[in-house]
Amino acid sequence: MSKHVCITGCTKGLGLALAKWFYADGWRVSGIGRNQFSIDSLQSQGNGYFRAVDVTDDNTLGFFASELADQLGTPDLLVNNAGVINANAPLWEVPPEVFAKVVDINIKGVYHTIRHFAPLMIARGSGIMINLSSGWGRSTSAEVAPYCATKWAIEGLSQAMARELPDGVAIAAMNPGIIDTDMLRSCLGSDASRFGNTTQWAERTGPYLAGLDASINGQALTAP
């Protein structure tokens, strides 16, 4: 039976590009996102399992994980990709609701997903969880302090949880590199076009992710 990957934030950007790559490579693919049109489009492309779910909604995410396990089985690979960034601004000028949204999606969303999928992998005795970090999870820049804070948190969360997992199950943070996405354009504007697009990125990173095993547990990974 083909392997199974589940991707959060699969309706745009890196998540959508990865979903398409894994589909093309013969994997069973599942995922969640907030754009119903994109969810329907992915669902129509094969025998995957896609649902419109917000990662900040713990209860709905729990239902999704349970239904997914019944439909396609526990994922072999979970990619926690869903994320947002604040509009460029000094930290003291970032509205509280914007700061809260970045934290809720980028940190709490990863926690909610892990909370429901890690027990499934542990029960089976195998599985890999990849939490997308950022270059700004290992360095900093002005005017993106909320985003930096959440990605540094993902690095620490991943390394700490790695110490808690049994053999055969792994978690790691991965810096995807610099890619021309909507988030990068919000920071750099048209200069973002200097970097490779999401399809090119997925063609490099898909095989890398597909080849990972539990030996990467706790490592700080960087996509090729």
N, C-alpha and C positions, 0 to 999 in steps of 0.2 A: 504494500500500500504506500502511496506517495506521502511525503511528509506534509505537515500542516503548520502554516505560519499565521499568526493573528497580529494585525497592525492597528494601532489606535491612530486617530487623525488620518484616516486613509482616503479622505475625499478630496485632498488637494496636496500640492507640494511634494515633499519627499515621500510621504505616506502613500499617495496615489501612485507615484512612479514605482515604488517598491512593490505595491500590490500587483501592478501590471507586469513587472519583471517576474515575480514569483509565479503568477498565472502562466506566463509564457514558458517558464522552466518546468512546468508540470506539477507544482505543489498544489495542495489544497489550501485555499486562501480564505481568510475571514478578516473582518475588521469592523471598526466603528468610526463614525464621524457625524458631523452635525448637518451636512448638506444632503437632504433626502434625494435630490436629483442624482447626485454622484453615487449615492448608495444604490439607487435603483439601476444605474448604469453598470456598476461593478457586478451587481447580482445577476444581471442579464448576460454577462460574459462567460459564465461557466457555472460549475456546481459549488461555488463558494457560499459563504454565509455572512451577509453584511446587514447591519442594522444602524439606524440613526440613534445614537446614544451619546450623551454628553458625559465626559469622564468625571465631571464634578458631581454627577448624580449617582451616588454609591448604590442605591437600591436597584435602579435600572441596570446599572453595570453588572450587579450581581446576578440579575435575571438573565442577562445576555450570556455571561460566562457559563451558567448552568445549562441554558438551552444549547449553546455552542458545543459543550462537551457531549450532549446527547446527540447532536446532529453530525458533527464532524470529528468528535473526540477531542481530547486535551491537546492543545498546540504543542508542537515540538519546539517552536520558536515564537516568542512574544516580543514584539517591537513596540515599546512605549514611545511613540513619535509625537503624539498630540502636544501642541505647545503654542503659546502666543508671546508677543513681545510688546513692550510699552512704546508709545510714540516718543521720539527723542526728546528728552527734557532732563534738567537737573533734578536730582531726587526730590528736593523740597517742593518742586513744582508738579510732581506727579500726583494726580488726584487719588484720594484714598481708594475709590472704587476701581481705578485702573490697577493700582498696586495689588489690591485684593484679587482681581481677576487673574493676573499673572501668577500669583501664588497658588490660587485655587486650581488652575489648569496645570501648571508646570510642575508643582510639587504634589498637591493633594490628588490630582488626577492620576499620577503615577502610583501613589500609595493605594488609591482605590482599586486600580487595575491589578496591582500585585496582590492585594488582599484577597482577591477572588480567584486569581489564576495560580499563584504559588502553591496553595494547598492541593490543587489538582495535579500539578507536576510532582510535588513531593509524594503524593499517594501513588503515582505511577512509578516514581523512582528515576525520572529523567525529564529534562526540559531546560531551555536556555531563555533567560529574560534579558533583553537589551534595552537600556534606558538611554534615549538620545540626550546627550549633553550638548556641549558647544565649545568652541574655542574660548568663549566667554564663561565657561565653567572651569577654566584653568588659567585665565588671565582676565583683565578688565578693560573697559573703555568708558569714556564719559558718556553720560546721558542714556545709558541702558542699565543703570544700577539694579532695578527690580529684576530684569531678565538675568543679569549676572548672578544675583543672589540666588535665584531659583536653580540655575544650572550648577553653581557650586554646591548647592544642597543635594542635587541629584548625584553628584560625584560621591559625597559623603554617605548618602543613603545607600547607594549601591555597594560601596566598600564595607559598610557596617553589616548590611544584610548578608553579604557573601560569607561572613563568619558564622552565620546562623543556619546555613543550608546543609543538607546531607549530601553525601557523595552522589554524583550523577545529575545534580541540579545546580545550575549556575546563574549568576547575575553579574552584569557589568555595565558600566556607563561607556558610551561611545560618542566621541566627537565626530560629527559627520563631515566636518570641513566647511569650506565656504562655497555656497551654491547660490545661484540666482533664483531666489524664491521671493514671494510676497513679503516675508518677514525681513529679508535682507534689503529689499527695495524700500521698506519703511525706514531703514537706517541710512542707506547710502544713496537712495534715489536711483537715477539712471546709471550710476557707476556700478550698480550690481550686475549689469549686463556684461561686465568684464569677466565674470566667472561662469563656469560651466553650468548648463541647465540640469534640471532634475532627471531627465531621461538619461543623459550621459552619466550622471552620478549613480543612478540605479544600476546601470550596466556594469559599473565597477564594483559597487558595494553589494549588490545582490549576491554574486558568487562568494564574496567574502563572508557575508552573513550565513549563507547556506552551508559553508564549510566549517563553521564554528562548532566546538564541542565543549564539554564541561570544564576543560582545563583552563578556560578563560575566566573562571570565577574570581571576581574581585579586581580584575585588571582594569586599567584605564585605557580603553581601546581608542584607536583613531581609524576612521574609514580610509580605504586606499584612494 
